Amino acid sequence: MATEYGREYGQGYGRGRRAGGGYRLPGALRAPVEGRTWRELGYVLLGLPVSLVLFTWTVTLVTLGAGLLVTFLGIPVLAAALAGCRGFAVLERARARALLGLDVAGPEPLRVRKPGAAAWMAAVLKSGTSWRNALYALVQLPWAVFTFSVAVAFWTLGWALLTYPLWFWAFPAYAGQGGLRLYGDNHHRIYLDNPFEITVTALVGLVFTLVTPWLVRALTTVDGLLVRGLLGPSPLSARVVELESDRGTVVDTAAADLRRIERDLHDGAQARLVGLAMDLGLAKEKLREDPQAAARMVEEAHGEVKTALQELRDLARGIHPAVLTDRGLDAALSSVASRCTVPVTVDVDLPARPAAAIEGIAYFTVSELLQNISKHSRARTASIDVWRADDRLMVQVSDDGVGGAGLAGGSGLAGLAARLDAVDGVLVIDSPAGGPTRVIAELPWRP
């Protein structure tokens, strides 16, 4: 809490004062001289010559290739045109990264199934990325002409009017007129030549100068959308990459669970059963010689059997408890809450049961969070709330402990977040130092 408050206070302090104690201008007044503004202006000014090259390359080679498609020569020309567009796209992403601070990931690479020029040309022509890059080259030119014209006109007008008091003397000295002419015909002319008019002109220039950076920023925002939409990865390919990553997470999680089950069986129930077999063998040998000692050994073995059965129940409950399958989340979470070291209230409000996989992940998530509460939170009370919000299953676990929980440092919460992410879920943690802690798990609702 103190850290967050200090950060917010520091941000508010920075808006009005410098770190050294002196006041600085608000952002609206600093905009005309900020580095970001000049970088955005540089992006707009460079956009026109770059777009001319892109447009010329694309239109010339694509039309030439389309015209030559009646012969075989049209295919390599089209492939070269699209390959050039992909190369220009790399430069455009770099330009946007350097001048706009826009970091757009590159699209998926070409998938050439066989070696050879023919396979490469086929891959270039079949790639949707190539055609999206070509479309960017066609769309960028008219937009670049518009943004260049608007930016140059507004910047020139703004600074010219703002600095008019410094250079209006040039009109009577070199043009033979009293100042900048506002209106004129054969009979009447109006010049901006007296102090009041000069001051008003400078104020109008100040307004244009202050507004122009935000206008240029709005124009470059559209440029950013074009770069993201046409030069970045397509939504389908981004989704494929995400699913591949999620698949790796699921495989790693399943392997870790198998190793945990194997370790728990080997170190727990299996070791107890081996010891139990040895004790029963010794009791069998002593049965005739010392029946009382054999009875004691059988009694001890009976206790070991109970302990081993309890460990097996706990292990099965950690995988997928029977109560969850039979009675659903409400009963299963009430059961796991009863074993927590602090009092836990459970409130489950669901119109129906979600899919078994989602139900199991929700149960596992609550179990892990309750274990963290028991081990680390030093809480006095905790609560579990489960509800449905549109097409999402919401699970909230709260406690009044010391707080400080987070995803950093390779904690168990990081693994839990990865498990949820594998099914398009989200884990949100609100745990300031000193508490309280609130963890919300959001899962897709699949009936």
N, C-alpha and C positions, 0 to 999 in steps of 0.2 A: 504493500500500500504506500509506504513512504517513498519507495523507488518510483512508482508510477506518478505520485504526486509531484515529486521533484522533477521528473521529466516534463510533465505538463507545465509546471511552473516555469521551468527553464525555457520551454518553447514560448510561453506567453511573454516572458521577460525579453527574449530575443526579438520579439516583434517590435518593441519600442525602443530598445537600447542596444548598444554594442556591448560586447563582453568587457571592454575596458571602461565602461561607464558612460560614454557619450551617446547622445540620442542620434538616431539615424532616420532617414526618410521612410515613409510607408512604401509598400511594394508598388502601388500604383504610380508613385512619383519616381521610383527608381527604375521602372521598367524600361524607359528609353535608353538607359545607359548600362543596363545589365548585360553580362556576357551571354546569357541565354538568348536574349532578344537579338543580339548581333549574329549569333550562330544560326538562329532561325531565319533571319534575313539572308544570311549567306546561303542557306539551303534553298530558299526561294530563288535567289539570283542565279545560283548554279543550275537550278532545275530547268531553266529554258534551254541553254546550250546542250545539256545532257539529254533532255527529252528530244531535241532536234536530231541528235545522233541516233538515239534509240528508234525514233519514228522512221527516219530515213533507212536505217539498216533493215528494220522489220518489213516495212512496206515494199522496199525494193526487192529483197530476196524472197519474201513470201509470194509476191505477185509473179516474180520471175519463175520461182519453183512451181507455182500453180499453172503457169502457162506452159511449162515444160513437162507437165505430168503426162502428156501424150507420148513422151519418150521416157526412157529410164533416167535421163538426166534430172528430171524434176525432183526425184526422191532425195538424192544427195544435196541438192540446193535447198530444199525445204528443211532437211535435217541440219544443214549448216546454219540456216537462219534461226532455227529454234535453239540450237546449241549456243549461238551467239547471244540470244535473248537470255539464256540461263546464265551465261557469263556476265552480261550486263546486270542481271538481277543480283549477283554477288556484290558488284560494285555499289548498286543502289542500297542494298542492306547495310553495307559499310558506311555509305554517306549518311544514311539515316541514323546509324549508331553514333557516328562522330559528331554530327551537328544537331540532331534532335534528341539524342540520348535514348533512342528507340532500339531496343535489342530484340531483333526478330530472328528466331531460329531458322536455319536453312531447311529447305524441304528434303524429303527423302531422296537418297541418291538413285541414280539410274540403275535399274535392274536388268543387266545384260545377261541373258540366259546362256548364250554361246559366244565363244570368241570370234572376232572377225568384224569387218566394217559393216556388213549387211545386218548383223544382229544389233550392232550399236545404233545404226540408223533407225531400225525398227523400234528400239527402246526409246529413242528420242521422240519419234513421231507418236508413239502410243502413250507417252507420259503426259498426264494432265498438267503437271507442273510446267512443262515446256509451253503449252498453249496458254496457261494463265500468265506466264511471263511475257508472252507475245501480246496478250490483251493489255497488260500493263503498259507496254511500249506504245500502244495505240491510244490508250486513254490518257496517258500522262501528258502528251503534247498539248491538247487544248486546255487541260487544267493548268499546266505550267505557264502557258501564255496568259491565262486569266490571273493567276496568282502573281506573276511577274509584273503585269500591268498595274494591278491594284496596289501591290506593295511599293513599287517605285513611285507611282503617282502620289500616294498618301505620304510616304517618307519625304519626297521632294517638296511637296506642298507644305507639309508641317514644318520642316526645318527652314524652308525659305521664308515663310511668314513669321516664324519665331525670331529669326535673326534679321528681320526687315529693318529694325532700328539701327543696325550696324552698317547696312549697305544701301539704304534708300538714297543717300547722297549721290550714288552713281547715276541716277536718272537726270537730275539737273546738270551734272557735270559732263555726261557723255551722250545722253539721249535727248537733251533739250526740252525736257518736260519736268514738271514739279515732283513727280514721284510715280509710284505704281498706279496705272490708270484703272479705275474701277468701272467706269462707264464713259462712253464717248460717241458722239455723232458729229454731223456737220456744224451744229450750232452750240453744242454744250459738251463739256468734258468734266469728269470728276476724278481728281487725283488724291491718293492717300498721302498727304503731305504735311498736315499739321500734327502737333504732338498728340492730340486725342486720337486721331485716326491711326497714327502710327502705333500707339499703345493698344488700341483695340485689335489692330492687325496682328500684333505680337501675341495677344491673348488668344485669338483664334488659332494662330499657329501652335500655341502651347496645347490647346485642346486636341488638335490633330496629332501633335507629337505624342501626347499621352495615350491617345486612343489607338494609334497605329500599331504599337507592339502587340496589343491584345487582338487586333484584327489579323495580324500576321500569324499569331499563335493559333487562331481559329483556322486559318488556311492550312497551316502545317499539320493541324490535327487531322484534317481530311487526307493530307499526304500520308500521315501515319496509318490511317485506315486502309489506304490503297496498298501501302507496302505490306501491311499485315495480311490483307486479304488475298493479294495476288502474287506476292513474292515469298510469303512464308509457307509453312506446311499447310496442306489442306486439312479441313476438320476431320476427314476420314482417316488420313494418314496419322494425324495427331492422336486420334482415338485408337488406331492400331498400335502405335507406340505405347500408349498408356495401358492398353490391355496386355501387351507383351510384358510390360513392367509388372503389372498386377499378377500376371500368371507366374512370373518368377517369384514374387512375394508369397503367393499361395503355396508354391512348391517348397520354398524354403521354410515356411511356417509348418507345413505338414511334416517335413523332414525333422524339424526341431521337436514337434510334438511326438513323433515316433521315437526319437532319441530320449525324450523325457520319460515316455511310458516305459521304454526298455530299461532306463536307469532306475526308475522307481520300482519296477518289478524285480530287477536284479539285486538292488540294494535293500529292498523292503521285504515284500511277501515271499520272494523266492528264497532269500537267505533264511527267513523264519521257517519256511517249510523244510529246508534242508536240515536246519537244527532240530526241527520237530521230528523228522525221520530218524535222526541219530538218537534223540532222547527216547523215542519209542523202542528203538532197537535195544538200547541199554536197559529199559524197563522190562522188555521181554526176557532178557538174560537174567535179570534179578528176580523175576516173578516167583520162581521156585525157591531161591535161596533166601531172599529177604522181601516178602510180600509188602511189608509196610513201606520200605524204601521205593519199591516199584510203584506203589499207589501214589506216593508223593511225586514221583517222576511223571506219572500219568496226569496228575492234577496240574503240574506245571505245564505239561504239553497241552492240556486243555486250554489253559490261559494263553499260550502261544497261538493256538488255533483261533481263538477269539480275536487276538490282536491282528493276525494275518488276514482274517475275514474283514475286519474293519478297514485295514489298509487297502484291500481289494475294492471294498465299497467306495472308499474315498477316491481311489484311482478311477473307477468307473464313473463316479459322479463328476469328476473333473473332465471326463471325455464327453459324455452326454448322459445325464441322469435319467433314470426311468420316469421320475415324476414330471420331468419336462415333456417327455413324449406323451405321457398319459393325461396330464392335467394342464399343461401349458405354462406360460411364463409366470403367472400370478403365484401359483403354488410352488414352482421351482425357485423363484426369487425369495419367497417367504422362507423356504427351507434353507437356502444359503444364507439369508440374513440372520436366521436363528443361531447360526454357528459363528457369527461375528463377535468379536470381543467387546463391542459397544452396542448399545440399543439402536436398532435400525427400524424405521417405519417404512412400510412398502405400500405404494399406491399405483396400481396398474389399471389403466382405463383404456381398454382396447375393444373395438366393436367386433373383432374376430381375431383368429390366430393368424400370424404371418406365416410365411414359408418356413419349413423346418430348418433350412440352412440359416436364414436370418434370425430365427428364434434361438438357434444354438449360439450364434455369434453374440447376440444380445446377452444371453445367459453367461457366456464366457467372459464378456466384458465386465458385467457387474461383479462376477466372482473375483476377477483380478483387481478391480477397484476396491472391493471390500477387503481383500487381503492387504492392499496397500494401507487402507485405513487402520486395520488391526496392527500392522507392523510399524508404521511411520507417523501417523497423523497425530497421535495423542489426543484424539477427539473424545468428547463425552457423548455425543449423539450423532446419528447419521440418518439419511433418508434416501429412498429410491423412488423415483417417479418415472412411469412409463406411459406414453400416450402416442396417439397417431395424429400427425399434422399433414393433411393432404396425402401425398404419396410417400411420406417419410415416417419411419418409426423412430421416435425420440426417446432416449433413455438418459435420465439425469441422476447422478449420484452426488450427494452433498454431505459435507461434514463440517463440524465447528472446530477442527483441529488447528495445528500451527501453520498450515499452508506451505508454500514454497515448492509445490509440485510442478514439474515441467517435463518437456520432451528432451531437454539437453542431457548430455553426458551418457547416452546409451541406456537410459532408464527403461523400465518395463513399460512405461506409458508410450515410449517411441515404438516398441514392438506392437503394442495394442493399436496405435494409430495406423501402422502399416497394415495390420490385419483388416482394419475397417476400410482402409483405402482400397484394398483389393476387391471389395464388393461395392465400390462407389460410396463408401461411408465417410464420415468426417468425425474427428475427435477434437472437441474444443475444451480447453482447460482454463479456468479462472481461479488462480490460487496465489493471491498476494501473500507476502511474508506476514505472518501473524494470523492468517486465515480470514474468513473461512474459505473452504475449497469447494468448487463446483465443477464437475466434469460432465459434459454433455456429449453423448454419442448419438450420431444421426445416421440411420441406416435406411436403405431403400425399402419401401413397403411392397412386399411381393406376397399376395394372398395364396 
